Each structure stands twice: as C-alpha cells, then as structure tokens.
C-alpha cells in the first residue's frame, strides 16, 4: 500500500474492511483442505494482518497529532 495520507475515518473504514476480510479468510481456512489452499490462505491472512497493523499505527499517530 502507498503512504498516502488518509483521514481517521478513512483509516477506520479500511480497518473495518480488513477485519471483515480476516474473518472471512479464517472461515475459509477452516473449510479448505489441502496444503496449497492452506498455504495461500495463511499468506493472505498474514498480508491482511500486516496491513491492519500499519493502518492502526497510522490512525494512532494521526489521533495523537490532533490531541
């Protein structure tokens, strides 16, 4: 993802979407069988978790700057 400056509401929307993606990926992981499916799902979960962490930090920094 790019380092475009986002507003706190925009970040919150993205965080909500990522959390929903994670929920769906975890459900898919429980339903899938086979090493290839599990590996790909694990990669997607890791990517979403990284993005969630990045956005959460960005939101926290913006909130701190506004305080």
CNS distance restraints for C-alpha pairs under 8 A (distance, minus, plus):
assign (resid   6 and name CA) (resid  10 and name CA) 6.00 0.50 0.50
assign (resid   6 and name CA) (resid  11 and name CA) 6.31 0.50 0.50
assign (resid   7 and name CA) (resid  11 and name CA) 6.23 0.50 0.50
assign (resid   7 and name CA) (resid  59 and name CA) 7.99 0.50 0.50
assign (resid   7 and name CA) (resid  62 and name CA) 7.89 0.50 0.50
assign (resid   8 and name CA) (resid  12 and name CA) 6.05 0.50 0.50
assign (resid   8 and name CA) (resid  59 and name CA) 5.73 0.50 0.50
assign (resid   8 and name CA) (resid  62 and name CA) 6.95 0.50 0.50
assign (resid   8 and name CA) (resid  63 and name CA) 7.40 0.50 0.50
assign (resid   9 and name CA) (resid  13 and name CA) 6.22 0.50 0.50
assign (resid  10 and name CA) (resid  14 and name CA) 6.33 0.50 0.50
assign (resid  11 and name CA) (resid  15 and name CA) 6.07 0.50 0.50
assign (resid  11 and name CA) (resid  55 and name CA) 6.29 0.50 0.50
assign (resid  11 and name CA) (resid  56 and name CA) 7.77 0.50 0.50
assign (resid  11 and name CA) (resid  58 and name CA) 7.95 0.50 0.50
assign (resid  11 and name CA) (resid  59 and name CA) 6.33 0.50 0.50
assign (resid  12 and name CA) (resid  16 and name CA) 6.16 0.50 0.50
assign (resid  12 and name CA) (resid  59 and name CA) 7.72 0.50 0.50
assign (resid  13 and name CA) (resid  17 and name CA) 6.25 0.50 0.50
assign (resid  14 and name CA) (resid  18 and name CA) 6.14 0.50 0.50
assign (resid  14 and name CA) (resid  55 and name CA) 7.80 0.50 0.50
assign (resid  15 and name CA) (resid  19 and name CA) 6.13 0.50 0.50
assign (resid  15 and name CA) (resid  52 and name CA) 5.97 0.50 0.50
assign (resid  15 and name CA) (resid  55 and name CA) 6.77 0.50 0.50
assign (resid  15 and name CA) (resid  56 and name CA) 7.35 0.50 0.50
assign (resid  16 and name CA) (resid  20 and name CA) 6.25 0.50 0.50
assign (resid  17 and name CA) (resid  21 and name CA) 6.16 0.50 0.50
assign (resid  18 and name CA) (resid  22 and name CA) 6.10 0.50 0.50
assign (resid  18 and name CA) (resid  48 and name CA) 6.20 0.50 0.50
assign (resid  18 and name CA) (resid  49 and name CA) 7.96 0.50 0.50
assign (resid  18 and name CA) (resid  51 and name CA) 7.78 0.50 0.50
assign (resid  18 and name CA) (resid  52 and name CA) 6.44 0.50 0.50
assign (resid  19 and name CA) (resid  23 and name CA) 6.21 0.50 0.50
assign (resid  19 and name CA) (resid  52 and name CA) 7.67 0.50 0.50
assign (resid  20 and name CA) (resid  24 and name CA) 6.26 0.50 0.50
assign (resid  21 and name CA) (resid  25 and name CA) 6.05 0.50 0.50
assign (resid  21 and name CA) (resid  48 and name CA) 7.53 0.50 0.50
assign (resid  22 and name CA) (resid  26 and name CA) 6.07 0.50 0.50
assign (resid  22 and name CA) (resid  45 and name CA) 6.12 0.50 0.50
assign (resid  22 and name CA) (resid  48 and name CA) 6.67 0.50 0.50
assign (resid  22 and name CA) (resid  49 and name CA) 7.72 0.50 0.50
assign (resid  23 and name CA) (resid  27 and name CA) 6.34 0.50 0.50
assign (resid  24 and name CA) (resid  28 and name CA) 6.15 0.50 0.50
assign (resid  25 and name CA) (resid  29 and name CA) 6.03 0.50 0.50
assign (resid  25 and name CA) (resid  41 and name CA) 6.56 0.50 0.50
assign (resid  25 and name CA) (resid  44 and name CA) 7.60 0.50 0.50
assign (resid  25 and name CA) (resid  45 and name CA) 6.54 0.50 0.50
assign (resid  26 and name CA) (resid  30 and name CA) 6.35 0.50 0.50
assign (resid  26 and name CA) (resid  45 and name CA) 7.68 0.50 0.50
assign (resid  27 and name CA) (resid  31 and name CA) 6.50 0.50 0.50
assign (resid  28 and name CA) (resid  32 and name CA) 6.00 0.50 0.50
assign (resid  28 and name CA) (resid  41 and name CA) 7.70 0.50 0.50
assign (resid  29 and name CA) (resid  33 and name CA) 7.91 0.50 0.50
assign (resid  29 and name CA) (resid  37 and name CA) 7.86 0.50 0.50
assign (resid  29 and name CA) (resid  38 and name CA) 6.29 0.50 0.50
assign (resid  29 and name CA) (resid  41 and name CA) 6.21 0.50 0.50
assign (resid  29 and name CA) (resid  42 and name CA) 7.86 0.50 0.50
assign (resid  32 and name CA) (resid  37 and name CA) 6.40 0.50 0.50
assign (resid  32 and name CA) (resid  38 and name CA) 6.83 0.50 0.50
assign (resid  33 and name CA) (resid  37 and name CA) 6.59 0.50 0.50
assign (resid  33 and name CA) (resid  38 and name CA) 6.85 0.50 0.50
assign (resid  34 and name CA) (resid  38 and name CA) 6.27 0.50 0.50
assign (resid  35 and name CA) (resid  39 and name CA) 5.96 0.50 0.50
assign (resid  36 and name CA) (resid  40 and name CA) 6.19 0.50 0.50
assign (resid  37 and name CA) (resid  41 and name CA) 6.09 0.50 0.50
assign (resid  38 and name CA) (resid  42 and name CA) 6.01 0.50 0.50
assign (resid  39 and name CA) (resid  43 and name CA) 6.21 0.50 0.50
assign (resid  40 and name CA) (resid  44 and name CA) 6.25 0.50 0.50
assign (resid  41 and name CA) (resid  45 and name CA) 6.14 0.50 0.50
assign (resid  42 and name CA) (resid  46 and name CA) 6.15 0.50 0.50
assign (resid  43 and name CA) (resid  47 and name CA) 6.19 0.50 0.50
assign (resid  44 and name CA) (resid  48 and name CA) 6.19 0.50 0.50
assign (resid  45 and name CA) (resid  49 and name CA) 6.11 0.50 0.50
assign (resid  46 and name CA) (resid  50 and name CA) 6.19 0.50 0.50
assign (resid  47 and name CA) (resid  51 and name CA) 6.30 0.50 0.50
assign (resid  48 and name CA) (resid  52 and name CA) 6.05 0.50 0.50
assign (resid  49 and name CA) (resid  53 and name CA) 6.17 0.50 0.50
assign (resid  50 and name CA) (resid  54 and name CA) 6.21 0.50 0.50
assign (resid  51 and name CA) (resid  55 and name CA) 6.10 0.50 0.50
assign (resid  52 and name CA) (resid  56 and name CA) 6.01 0.50 0.50
assign (resid  53 and name CA) (resid  57 and name CA) 6.20 0.50 0.50
assign (resid  54 and name CA) (resid  58 and name CA) 6.23 0.50 0.50
assign (resid  55 and name CA) (resid  59 and name CA) 6.04 0.50 0.50
assign (resid  56 and name CA) (resid  60 and name CA) 6.13 0.50 0.50
assign (resid  57 and name CA) (resid  61 and name CA) 6.17 0.50 0.50
assign (resid  58 and name CA) (resid  62 and name CA) 6.25 0.50 0.50
assign (resid  59 and name CA) (resid  63 and name CA) 6.10 0.50 0.50
assign (resid  60 and name CA) (resid  64 and name CA) 6.08 0.50 0.50
assign (resid  61 and name CA) (resid  65 and name CA) 6.18 0.50 0.50
assign (resid  62 and name CA) (resid  66 and name CA) 6.31 0.50 0.50
assign (resid  63 and name CA) (resid  67 and name CA) 6.34 0.50 0.50
